[in-house]
Amino acid sequence: MSDVIDWTDAFDNSGYIADATRLADAWAKAAAQFRSNANADLDLPYGDAPRERFDLFYPDCEPKGLFVFVHGGYWHLFDKSSWSHLAEGALERGWAVALPSYPLAPEAQIAQITKATATAIEAAADLVGGPLRIAGHSAGGHLVARMSCAAGPLRVDIQRRLAGITSISGVHDLLPLLRTTMNGTLKLDRAEALAESPAHLPPALTCPVTAWVGAQERPEFLRQTRMLEERWAASGAEIEAVYERGHNHFSIVTALGDPESPLLRACLGA
């Protein structure tokens, strides 16, 4: 990594997207409205910590399987309550949808967040049968990619049910974060950054992986996507990278709410 690069700026999505500061409130309002009319079990526990909860939404039919979405926020922001409306697309296609919260930095290290995410996925999968597909955005993209690493954190029976993983604008190489101001919150050291970076770990080779990113995102996110694809493909993984035109880091994830979007179709294998 070059010292010439301003790594804090490289990961600054909000600073390069108009009206980015208003999006969090808009997402939370849309999510709350969606939850108010949804067929769902809310705040199901998967652990003892206050944030170890997930929401489980049900379609109007027997579920085809379970789709789990893991939110982003650089491991220290947001929770499940800002993203409920993104379940709409998969629900309309007949899938049950789980959205977990997880412990946040600085109270939790990224390695702990990875383990909590695995436990949440397992708990949701124990309630809904059939194929399991998982996706995550940004830091959530990192977390779902970690589920597809060799010697990953998921139980063997859950790993075998995985039919597909989609990392949306994922962070796959954590080493640059050591040189960001954000690391004052994340408290990463080099050993943990390497141990938690999917791009520096061998893939499990158990299911197809898609790395999906907006073509208008910051160059670092394009690099992160390319890096995962190149390294995992070289290791024999079934992986595809998609650079979707016309989308930035925030607009890209909203397509999950559209049952006909190319992104959701990729997530569900439809």
NUFI-217272 format. One record per atom (N, C-alpha, C, O): x, y, z. Coordinates in steps of 0.001 Angstrom, whole numbers, plus 524288, in hexadecimal, padded with zeros to 5 digits. Layout:
N
XYZ ...
This chain:
270
803507FB4C80000 800008000080000 8036C804DC80000 8071B8054E8030F 8022C8086C7FC96 8054A80D297FC28 803CC8111980057 7FF2F811E68016F 807C681393802B2 806CA817AB80682 804C481CA9803F1 802DB8202D8069C 8053181CF57FEB1 80369821967FBE8 7FD76821DB7FBDE 7FB398261B7FBB9 7FAE281D4B7FBFF 7F52F81D1E7FBCC 7F2E281F01800EF 7F4B281D8280520 7EEE7822488009B 7EBDC823DA80532 7E7B281FAF80600 7E38D81FDF80393 7E8CB81BF180964 7E54C8177C80A00 7E028818FE80C96 7DC258168F80B8A 7E03281CEC80FE6 7DB3F81EBE8122B 7D7A3820B480DDD 7D2F981F8780DD7 7D9CF823B080A3C 7D6BE8259E805D6 7D50B8212780242 7D0C98215380009 7D84781D3D801B1 7D708818E77FE30 7D217816037FFD3 7CF50813E07FC88 7D0FD815F1804EE 7CC5B81343806EC 7C7DB8170480824 7C3DE8156B80A4E 7C88081BEF806C3 7C48481FE3807F6 7C05E81FF9803B1 7C0DA822D97FFDE 7BC5281CD480459 7B81B81CB880086 7B4918217B800F0 7B31C823C97FCFA 7B334822F2805AC 7AF7F8274480673 7B17B82C6180424 7AE6D82F8080220 7B69482D398046F 7B8C48322480296 7B87E832DE7FCB8 7B9708372A7FAC6 7B73782EBD7F9DD 7B72082F007F42C 7B1B382DEB7F1DF 7B12382D3B7ED25 7ADBA82DC77F540 7A86882CB67F36D 7A4D6831087F554 7A47D831FE7FA07 7A23A833997F1D1 79EC3837F07F33B 79A63836117F6CD 79822831E47F607 7993A839517FAC7 794FC838487FE80 795BD8333980194 791F38310780392 79A8683162801FC 79B8082C79804C3 799D582CC580A7B 79813828E280CB2 79A608315680CDE 7991B831D281262 793488312E81373 791C383018817E1 79003831D580F7C 78A5B8314B81038 7887B82BAB80F8F 7841382A5C810F7 78BD28286D80D72 78A1D8232C80C20 788D081FE5810E7 7851281CE1810CC 78BD38206D81514 78AEF81D2A819AD 7857181DE381BD4 782D981A1081D26 783A2822C181C35 77E57823C181E17 77A498219881A4C 7765681F6681BF2 77B418223481542 777898204581159 7772281A5481199 772D98182B81148 77B92817B28122A 77B7F8120181299 7787C8104881777 7754080CBB81737 77991812D081BDD 777088114E820BE 7711E811FC82066 76E3480EB28225B 76F4E8162F81DF2 769AC8171A81D6B 767308130C819D5 7630C810EF81B0D 769B2811F881572 7679B80E11811DA 76776808AB8146A 763BF805B5813AB 76B7A8076C81766 76BB78025F81A0B 76772801E181E2B 764F17FDCC81E9D 7669D8060E82131 76297805ED82544 75D3080540822E6 759FF80249824EE 75C29807F781EA7 757168077681C0F 7564C801EB81A02 752067FFC081A69 75A687FFA4817D2 75A047FA52815D4 758EC7F67C81A43 755977F30E819BA 75BB37F70981EA4 75AFB7F37982312 755737F3BB82538 7535E7EFCC8270C 7530E7F85682502 74DE67F90182768 749B27F5AC824CB 745AA7F4948272D 74A957F41081FF6 746B07F0F581D25 748A37EB8181BA8 745F37E89E818E9 74D397EA2481D73 74FA57E54581BB3 74DF37E0A781F0D 74CAB7E140823A6 74DF97DC1281CAC 74D497D72E81F7C 752AC7D5908216E 755D87D38181E76 753AB7D68282667 759097D5E08284E 759297D48B82E12 755987D5D183108 75D5D7D1F382F92 75EDB7D1548350F 763827D4EB835EA 7678E7D45183362 762F17D8A583979 766E97DCA483A39 76A027DBBA83F39 768077D9958430A 76EE47DD6583F18 7725D7DD46843A5 773107D7D1845E6 7730B7D71584AA7 773AE7D40A84278 774C97CEB784440 77A677CE6D84631 77DF47D02E84377 77B4D7CC4284AD6 780AC7CC1C84CDD 783E27C7B584A76 781DC7C3778496F 788EB7C8BE84992 78C847C49684821 791327C47784BD0 794C67C15484B23 791227C7E984FB8 7953D7C830853A9 793587CB7285834 78ED47CD1885858 796CC7CC5E85BE7 795587CF2B860AB 796187D50C86055 793B17D7EB86359 799577D6EA85CC4 79A5F7DC8B85C62 795967DF6885A37 7929B7DD298572E 794D47E45485BBD 7902B7E73B85A02 78F8B7E7838541B 78B257E77E85228 793D27E7C685140 793797E83A84B8C 793457E2F3848D2 792E67E2C884408 7937E7DEC784B9C 793587D99B84938 78DA67D7ED84873 78B907D49284B30 78B4A7DA7384492 785CD7D9A98433E 7853E7D9A683D50 788607DC0A83A8E 781407D6F583B5F 780257D73B835C5 77A477D77C834E9 777337D5BB8382A 778C97D9B483075 7735D7D9DE82EBE 772AC7D5DF82A6E 776017D55682701 76E537D31182A9F 76D417CF0A826BC 768097D03982420 763F57D050826AB 7683B7D12081F07 7639E7D28881BF3 761F17CDD7818A8 7652C7CAED8169B 75CBA7CD3481838 75A977C8AD81580 757977CA4D8109C 754D07CE3A810AE 7581F7C75180C5B 755117C86B807A4 74F7A7C6728084C 74E377C40880C42 74C2A7C7738047E 746B77C5C3804A7 746077C03E8029E 741CE7BED0800D0 74A1E7BD2B802E5 749EA7B7C480109 74DE47B49F80428 750C07B6C58075E 74E0B7AF9780333 7521F7AC688059B 7576B7AE4E80398 7583C7AE807FEDC 75B027AFB380713 75FFE7B1ED80537 763087AE38801AF 763627A987802B0 765387B0737FD86 768B37AD767FA22 76DD67AC457FCD1 770947A89B7FB5A 76F207AF5B800BB 774037AEE880390 774C17B3CD806C7 771157B6CF8078B 779787B49D808A9 77AA57B91480C02 77EC77BC8680980 782DA7BAAC807BD 77DA17C19680960 781587C5898079C 782CA7C8E780C49 77F5A7CB0E80EDF 787C67C96080D62 789AC7CC84811CB 78CA17D13380FA0 790207D0A280C5F 78B2A7D5DC8117D 78DEF7DA9E80FF7 790BD7DCDC814B6 78E5A7DDAC818CE 795CC7DDDB81427 799097DFF88185E 79A707E59D81705 79CD97E6A6812FE 798EB7E93681A64 799977EEC881943 79F427F08D819BC 7A28B7EDDD81C00 7A0517F52B81787 7A5687F796817DE 7A5927FBD381BFD 7A2517FBFD81F86 7A9747FF4B81B79 7AA4E8036881F51 7AFBC80330821A5 7B09F80511825FB 7B373800D981EB7 7B8E98008E8206F 7B9807FE38825E4 7BCD57FFE4828EE 7B6427FA5B8271A 7B68F7F75682BF7 7B5907FA9F830E2 7B6207F89F83538 7B41A7FFA18304D 7B326802BC83504 7AE43806258349C 7AD4B8096083809 7AB318057783077 7A67E808A082FB9 7A1DC8052D82E2D 7A289800DA82C2F 79D198073782F26 7982B804E482D68 796C77FFDE83059 799DA7FDBC8335D 792097FE1F82F4F 7902C7F91183116 78C077F73582D41 78B217F9B38293E 7898C7F2E782E74 785C97F09282ADE 781257F416829AD 77EBA7F3818258F 77FD47F7B482D22 77B047FAB682CA5 77B177FEA18282A 776FF800C4826D2 77F957FFA1825D4 77FE0803568217A 77F2D800D181C21 77F3E803898182A 77E847FBB081BF5 77ED67F8F9816F1 77A367F566815DA 77A447F294811F5 7763B7F56C81929 771E87F1B4818A1 76F6D7F1C88133C 76DFC7EDB181128 76EEC7F670810F3 76C497F6F380BDE 76F297F4268077C 76CD97F2FC8036F 7742E7F30D80841 777157F04580437 7757A7EA84803E3 776FA7E7C88003A 7726E7E8AF807B5 770817E34E8078D 76C317E29480385 76AF87DE2C8020A 769E17E6E3801BE 7652D7E67F7FE7B 766167E3627F981 762C87E03C7F7FF 76A7B7E4337F6F5 76B737E1897F209 76B917DBA27F2A1 768F07D8DE7EFB4 76E957D9A77F660 76EFB7D4067F72D 769CB7D1BC7F916 768657CD5E7F7A2 766F17D4A77FC55 761D87D2CC7FE1B 75E277D2077F984 75B557CE247F946 75E2B7D5B47F5E7 75ABA7D53F7F15E 75C407D0AA7EDE7 759097CEAE7EAED 761117CF017EE48 762D27CA747EB45 7624D7C56A7EE65 764227C14D7ECB7 75FC67C5BD7F2FD 75E707C10C7F5E5 7626A7BF2C7F9D7 762167BABE7FBAE 766317C27C7FB30 76A347C0FF7FEF9 769177C37F80444 7675C7C7F980487 76A127C0A180871 76A537C30680D9C 76F5A7C63180DEB 7733D7C4DF80B6A 76F437CA6681103 773BE7CDF381146 775197CF13816FD 771B67D08081A17 77A027CE6D8184F 77BF17CFB981D89 77FB37D44781D33 783117D477819C6 77F167D7F7820CE 782A37DC6C8213A 784AB7DCA8826D5 781B47DDE682A68 789A27DB7F827A6 78BD67DBB482CE8 78E777E0ED82E21 790877E39082AAD 78E557E25183317 792077E6208353A 796AA7E30F83757 796737DE47837CF 79ADF7E5DA8389E 79F6F7E34C83AE4 7A2487E73383E59 7A19D7EBEA83DAD 7A5707E55984206 7A8757E8F384554 7ABE57EC73841F8 7ADC27EAD583DD7 7ACB87F139843C1 7AFA87F511840BB 7B4CD7F67D8435B 7B5627F6148481D 7B8827F82984025 7BD5A7FA6E8422C 7BC137FFC384498 7B86780255842DA 7BEFA8017884886 7C3B87FF1B84AA5 7C2C87FB0384ED9 7C67E7F891850AF 7BDD17FA368506C 7BCD27F6468546E 7BE3A7F0C785291 7BFBB7ED74855B3 7BDBE7EFD984D86 7BF097EABC84B53 7C33B7EB4884727 7C3307EF008441C 7C6D17E79884705 7CAA07E747842CC 7C80D7E4E583DFF 7C4037E25383E71 7CA547E5B883975 7C8107E3A4834AD 7C7C57DDAF834D8 7C40B7DB69832D4 7CB987DB2A8372F 7CB5B7D573837A7 7C6967D3BD83AC7 7C4277CFCA83984 7C53F7D6AA83ED4 7C0987D56F841EA 7BBA17D66383ECA 7B7DA7D37283F3D 7BBA37DA7F83BA0 7B71A7DBAB83854 7B64C7D7548344F 7B1DD7D5D98332D 7BA8C7D5518322F 7BA377D0EA82E86 7B79B7CC4283119 7B41F7C9DE82ECD 7B93B7CAF0835CF 7B6F67C67183892 7B1377C765839D5 7AE047C3D68395F 7AFE37CC2683B6A 7AA707CD6083C93 7A70E7CCDE837B5 7A2AE7CAE4837FE 7A90D7CEA48333A 7A6257CE3B82E56 7A51F7C88A82CF3 7A0D57C72E82B43 7A9057C53D82DA6 7A84E7BFAB82CA2 7A4147BD6483026 7A0CE7BA5982E5E 7A4247BED683514 7A0337BCE1838C1 79AC17BEB883736 796FE7BBC0837A0 79A4D7C39783570 795447C5A3833B4 793447C2A582EFA 78EAD7C13A82EC7 796A77C1AC82B2C 7951C7BEBC82685 793577B93C82806 78F727B748825FE 7962C7B6CB82B86 794C47B18882D47 78F797B18582FFD 78C467AE0F82F0D 78E897B56183359 789987B59983630 784FE7B65283282 780ED7B3D88332E 7859C7B9B482E9E 7816C7BA8582AD2 7809C7B5A48277C 77C2D7B41F82668 784E37B335825E0 784817AE9282292 782067A9FF82578 77FB27A69582303 7827B7A9DE82A98 77FF47A5C082DA2 77A027A65582DA8 777377A29D82EE2 778107AB0182C4D 7726B7ABFF82C60 76FE67AB7682704 76B247AADE826A3 773047ABA9822E0 770F77AB6781D88 774107A75E81A7C 778D87A7BB81A1E 771607A38B8184F 7740479F7E8155F 775257A11D80FCB 773F17A57980E28 7777A79D8680CEC 7788C79E6E8076F 77DD87A0E980688 780FD7A15480A25 77EDB7A28E801BA 783ED7A4F180079 784C07AA0980365 781097ACC6804C1 7899A7AB3A80450 78B277AFF580723 78E7B7B34D8038F 7925C7B17C80160 78CED7B83C802F9 78FEE7BC047FFF2 790DA7C0D280350 78D4E7C2A280602 795997C2E08032A 796ED7C74880682 799747CB9D8034F 79C3D7CAA47FF84 798647D069804F4 79ABE7D4F680272 79BD07D9028069F 799517D90A80ABC 79F877DC678058B 7A0BD7E0A58092A 7A2E57E53880634 7A50E7E4A5801F1 7A24B7E9D280881 7A3EA7EEAC805F2 7A8657F128808E8 7A8127F1CB80DAA 7AC907F29480635 7B1057F55880873 7B3917F20380CB2 7B5B27EDE080B7B 7B36D7F3AF811A3 7B5727F049815C4 7B2707EB2D815F1 7B4A67E71881733 7AD657EB5F814B0 7AA547E6988145A 7AC2E7E31980FEF 7ABD97DE5181053 7AE277E57880BAF 7B0807E26A80781 7B54C7DF7D80969 7B6237DAF58080A 7B86E7E22080C95 7BCE27DF8080F04 7BB0F7DAE181245 7BD457D69F811F2 7B6F87DBBF81572 7B53E7D7B181916 7B31D7D2E181645 7B41F7CE7A817EC 7B02C7D3AE81205 7AE327CF0E80F41 7B2937CC5E80C34 7B2847C79780BA4 7B6517CF5280A40 7BAC97CCDA807AA 7BDE37C97F80B84 7BFFB7C56980A13 7BE287CB3D81061 7C0E47C81E8145E 7BE3B7C2DD8153D 7C0C57BF14816C6 7B9167C29E81441 7B6547BDA8814DC 7B8017B9B9810BD 7B73B7B5078116A 7BA537BBA180C69 7BBF37B83980825 7C1D27B75580808 7C3EE7B57580424 7C4707B8A780C3F 7CA067B78480CA5 7CACF7B1F980EB1 7C7A17AFFB811B3 7CF0C7AF8880D0B 7D05C7AA5D80F1A 7D0EA7AAB481507 7D2DA7AE9881716 7CF387A6A1817BB 7CF377A69F81D7B 7CC327AB5381F83 7CDCD7ADDC82345 7C7C97AC7681CF7 7C4937B0E781E7C 7C18E7AFDA82378 7C1D57AB92825A2 7BEA57B3C882551 7BC2F7B36A82A70 7B6F07B09B82A8F 7B4EB7AF9382ECD 7B4AB7AF5582611 7AF857ACDD8260C 7AFD87A71482778 7B3B47A47382654 7ABAB7A52482A01 7AB3179F8E82AED 7AB4779C9E825BA 7A9A779EB5821B7 7AD25797DE825D2 7ADB3794D282102 7A8717940081E5F 7A8197945A81997 7A451792E88215E 79F36791E981EFB 79D0A796CE81C5D 79A607967081861 79E2979B6981E96 79C677A05381C39 79FAA7A19581774 79D9C7A36481380 7A4C97A0A2817CC 7A83B7A17D8134F 7A66179E4980EA0 7A68E7A02380A31 7A49D7998580F98 7A2E17962180B4F 79DDE79817808D1 79CD2796E480447 79ABF79B1580BAD 795DE79D2780983 796B37A21680645 7932B7A3BC80374 79B467A46F8069F 79C447A942803C5 79BFF7A84A7FDE0 79EDC7A5117FBBE 7987C7AB287FB51 797E77AAAD7F5B3 79A5C7AF3B7F2CB 79B277AEED7EE10 79B907B36E7F58A 79DF77B7F37F308 79F197BC467F6E1 79C3E7BD077FAAD 7A34B7BF1E7F5DE 7A4E97C3867F923 7A5DB7C8347F597 7A86F7C7BD7F18F 7A3C47CCB37F718 7A4997D17B7F410 7A6C37D5BE7F79C 7A42F7D76E7FB4D 7AB787D76E7F676 7ADDE7DBD77F930 7ACE27E0B87F5F0 7AEDD7E1377F195 7A9CD7E4557F817 7A8537E9197F54F 7ABD17ED857F742 7AB817EF0A7FBCF 7AF1D7EF907F3D9 7B2BF7F3B77F557 7B5D47F22B7FA32 7B6817F54E7FDC7 7B7AB7ED5C7FA49 7BA297EB4C7FEF5 7BFB97ED337FFCF 7C27B7EE9D7FC22 7C14C7ED31804BE 7C6B77EE428063E 7C94A7E8F68071C 7C8197E63F80AE6 7CCCA7E784803A0 7CF127E246803BF 7D4C47E23F80574 7D6E67DE1F806B3 7D7387E6C580584 7DCAC7E7618072C 7DCAD7EB7E80B7E 7DBEF7F02180A74 7DD857E9C881059 7DD2A7ED54814CF 7E2437F029815F4 7E24F7F3C581922 7E6847EEA68137B 7EB897F112814AF 7EB8A7F702813FD 7EDC67F9B581748 7E9257F93280FD9 7E9357FEE680F51 7E682801C2813D6 7E7A98064F814DE 7E2EE7FF1381683 7E02E8019D81ACF 7E3D28030981F4E 7E2948066F82279 7E8568006B81F95 7EC1C801A7823B0 7EE0B8074382339 7EFE78097D8270F 7EDA18099581E93 7EFA980ED581D9F 7EB45812D781D0A 7EC08816FD81ABA 7E6BA8119781F20 7E2548153F81F14 7E1508175582487 7E2BF814E182869 7DED781BDD824CF 7DD3581DE0829EA 7D91581A5A82C5A 7D89281A2583121 7D6208179182912 7D2288140082AF8 7D46980FC882E7E 7D19E80DA7831C7 7D95D80E8E82DE1 7DB9B80A668310A 7DC0580BE5836C8 7DCE58088783A1B 7DB65810E6837F9 7DAF48126083D76 7D63580FE984004 7D62780F02844BD 7D23A80ED483CE3 7CD8280C2683EC4 7CDED8063E83E1F 7CC748034C841A0 7CFEE80486839A3 7D0257FEEE83887 7D44F7FC1D83BC0 7D39F7F79683D37 7D89D7FED083CD6 7DCD87FCA884001 7DF237F7A383DA4 7E0717F3F08406B 7DF917F7A383884 7E2157F34B835D0 7E7FD7F37E8366E 7EA487F7B88368A 7EA737EEF6836D5 7F0187EEA383613 7F1217EB5483138 7ED797E92782EFB 7F5F17EAEC82F98 7F72E7E83E82AB4 7F57F7E28282ADF 7F3867E073826FF 7F6427DFF482F4C 7F4EE7DA6782FA8 7EF187D98A82EDA 7ED877D60582BFA 7EBE37DCBC8315F 7E63F7DC11830BE 7E47E7DDA482B45 7E1197DB1E828FC 7E6C87E1C68292F 7E5627E36E823E5 7E6567DF0E81FF4 7E3177DE2981C86 7EAAA7DC6182064 7EBCC7D80881CDA 7E8277D36C81DE0 7E6287D10781A37 7E74D7D233822D3 7E40F7CDAA82432 7DE5C7CE6F822BC 7DB807CA9F82218 7DCA67D35F82232 7D7307D47F820FA 7D65D7D66A81B6A 7D20C7D81581A1A 7DA537D63D81822 7D9DF7D81A812C0 7D8C47D38D80F0F 7DC367D04E80E36 7D40C7D33780CD3 7D2F97CEF980924 7D6E37CEB3804A7 7D8387CA6E802E3 7D8BC7D32F802CC 7DC687D32F7FE66 7E1B57D0E67FFD9 7E4CE7CFA27FC65 7E2C97D05C804DE 7E7B27CE13806A0 7E6EE7C890808C6 7EA8A7C64C80B00 7E2397C6668081A 7E0FC7C13780A19 7DF317BDB78059A 7DD057BFAE801C9 7E0097B8A2805F5 7DE247B522801D7 7D83D7B4878021C 7D6027B4928065E 7D5A87B3F57FD9A 7CFFB7B3387FD95 7CE847ADA77FEFD 7D1A77AA0A7FE84 7C9A37AD0A800BF 7C7CE7A7DD80257 7C6717A46E7FDB0 7C67279FA57FE29 7C5457A6C77F930 7C4007A3E87F460 7BEFD7A0BF7F4E2 7BE6A79CB37F258 7BB507A28F7F82C 7B68679F967F918 7B1C47A1C07F64D 7ADE579EF37F5BD 7B1E47A6A37F484 7AD657A8E27F1D0 7AF387AD727EE78 7B3757AF8A7EF59 7AC0F7AF047EAA0 7AD847B37A7E75B 7ADB27B88B7EA80 7AAA57B9497EE24 7B1437BBF97E910 7B1E37C10D7EB94 7B18B7C5477E760 7B3D37C4C67E32C 7AEAE7C96C7E892 7AE757CDF17E51D 7B0537D2BA7E80C 7AE9D7D3B27EC70 7B3CC7D5B77E5B5 7B5857DABD7E7DA 7B3307DEFA7E45F 7B4BC7DF8E7DFDB 7AF7B7E1EB7E679 7AC677E5A67E368 7AD967EB237E55B 7AD607EC217EA0E 7AED27EEB17E1D1 7B0577F3EE7E369 7AE4E7F7D67DF6B 7ADC57F68E7DAD0 7AD2A7FC987E12A 7AB8F800B37DD9F 7B038802CE7DA95 7B45A803C77DCD8 7AF998037F7D590 7B3FA8054C7D255 7B5A580AD27D3B4 7B9FC80C667D25F 7B24280DDC7D661 7B387813337D7DD 7B56F813A27DD83 7B595817EB7DFAF 7B6DA80F527DFDA 7B8BE80F777E53C 7BE66811667E56E 7C0FF812007E16E 7C032812597EA3F 7C590813FB7EB08 7C94780FD97E8CD 7C81980B317E910 7CDAC811717E6A7 7D15580DB07E452 7D2E6809457E802 7D3DB804E57E640 7D32A80A567ED00 7D4BB806417F0AF 7D0D9801C07F0C2 7D2677FD3D7F159 7CBD4802E87F02B 7C7FB7FEB17F035 7C8217FB8A7EB2A 7C6F97F6E07EB2F 7C9897FE0D7E6E1 7CA5B7FB2C7E209 7CF187F7937E29A 7CF037F3177E0DF 7D33A7F99D7E50E 7D7E47F66A7E5F0 7D6B87F1CB7E97C 7D8807ED6F7E883 7D3B37F2C57ED9E 7D2737EEA37F154 7CF647EA3D7EEAC 7D03C7E5A37EFC8 7CBDC7EBB37EB30 7C8C97E7D07E852 7CC3B7E4B87E4A2 7CBEC7DFED7E471 7CF817E76F7E1B8 7D3017E4DC7DE09 7D6D17E13E7E0E2 7D7FA7DCF57DF0B 7D8BA7E3007E559 7DC8B7DFEF7E848 7DA307DABA7EA0D 7DCAF7D6A47E994 7D5677DAE07EC15 7D2F37D6067EDD1 7D2187D25E7E937 7D3437CDB77E987 7D0087D4817E4E8 7CF037D12E7E061 7D4057CEA17DE72 7D41F7C9E97DD88 7D8237D1A57DDD0 7DCF97CF877DBA0 7DF627CB657DF32 7E1127C7467DD62 7DF887CC807E432 7E2247C8DC7E7CA 7DEF67C3E17E892 7E1297BF9B7E8B5 7D9D27C4637E914 7D6AE7BFB77E9F8 7D6207BC867E4F8 7D60B7B7B87E531 7D5BE7BF1A7E079 7D5877BC337DB96 7DA887B90B7DACD 7DA607B4A07D8E8 7DEF27BB557DC45 7E3ED7B8977DBD3 7E4327B3DF7DF73 7E7387B03F7DE8A 7E0FF7B3F27E397 7E0D17AF8F7E742 7DCA27AB907E5D9 7DBDC7A7BE7E8A9 7D9F17AC757E17E 7D6187A8B07DFAF 7D0827A9D17E12F 7CD167A6907E047 7CF787AE5B7E376 7CA277AFAF7E510 7C6D07B1087E053 7C8C17B2FD7DC62 7C1BF7AFF17E0CA 7BDF17B1AE7DCE4 7BC427B72F7DE73 7B8C47B7D27E1B1 7BEAF7BB1C7DC30 7BDC77C0847DDC5 7BD437C3FC7D8FA 7C0017C34D7D515 7B9B37C7B27D95C 7B8D87CB777D529 7B8BD7D0EC7D781 7B67D7D1BB7DBAD 7BB237D4A77D4DD 7BADD7DA267D66E 7B7717DD1A7D28F 7B7E67DC697CDD3 7B4037E0667D4A3 7B07E7E3897D16D 7B1347E93E7D2EC 7B0F07EA9E7D786 7B21B7EC8B7CF0C 7B2B57F22E7CFD8 7ADF77F4CB7CD48 7ADDE7F59C7C88C 7AA157F6147D073 7A5237F7F27CE4A 7A5587FDBD7CD18 7A658800F47D087 7A4647FF057C833 7A4A4804707C670 7A069807B87C913 79C21805D87CA36 7A1BE80CBA7CA05 79DEE810797CBF5 79CFC8105D7D1C7 799868131D7D3AB 79FF680D447D4B7 79EFD80CCA7DA55 7A3C980E307DD91 7A83C80D367DC07 7A2B9810867E21E 7A6C7811BC7E5EF 7A62A80E247EAA9 7A30A80A7D7EA94 7A91980F2F7EEAB 7A94D80BB77F333 7A40D80B457F5FF 7A2E88073A7F855 7A0E880F4E7F5CC 79BE980F327F893 7976080D9F7F50C 793DB80AD17F6BE 7976D80F617F038 7931180E0D7ECBC 7930C808437EB55 78EE8806117EA43 79791805C87EB53 797FF8006A7E98F 794A97FCB57ECD7 7924B7F9177EABD 794737FD947F1F7 791EC7F9CE7F569 78BFC7FA3E7F545 789477F6897F6B3 789E57FEBA7F392 784377FF6B7F386 781957FBA37EFB8 77CE67FAA87F02F 7847B7F9867EC04 782407F5E57E836 780457F0E37EAC3 77D397EE0B7E85C 781E77EFBF7EF83 77FF77EB0E7F228 77A157EB4E7F30D 777857E7417F378 777F27EFFA7F358 772547F0847F420 76F287EF997EF3E 76A5E7EF4C7EF89 771AB7EF247EABD 76F097EE6E7E5B9 76F4F7E8AD7E426 773937E6B27E326 76AE37E5F47E3E7 76B0F7E0547E2BA 76D2B7DF087DD58 76E997DA8E7DC56 76D647E2E47D9D7 76F367E1E47D48B 774B87E3F47D384 7769D7E3937CF1D 7774E7E61C7D773 77C6D7E85E7D695 780847E4327D56F 780377DFE67D791 784507E5617D220 788827E19E7D122 78B6E7E0047D618 78CFF7DB817D6A6 78C277E3BA7D9B1 78EE87E27A7DE8C 78BEC7DE687E1B3 78E377DA8A7E369 786D67DF367E27E 783DE7DB757E591 783AA7D6327E2D8 784057D2217E563 783197D63C7DDB1 783097D14B7DADF 788217CE537DBAB 788207C98C7DC34 78C767D12D7DBBF 791777CE9F7DCC9 791B07CC827E252 7939D7C8317E334 78FC07CF7A7E5FE 78FC47CDC87EB7B 78CAC7C8BB7EC3B 78E397C5507EF3C 7884A7C8517E979 784C17C3D87EA31 785A77BF817E62D 7831D7BB6D7E65F 789447C06A7E290 78A3E7BC7B7DE91 785C37BBE87DAC8 784F87B7BE7D882 782C57C02E7DA18 77E107BFF57D6C3 77F3F7C1DB7D146 77BC67C1F27CDF4 
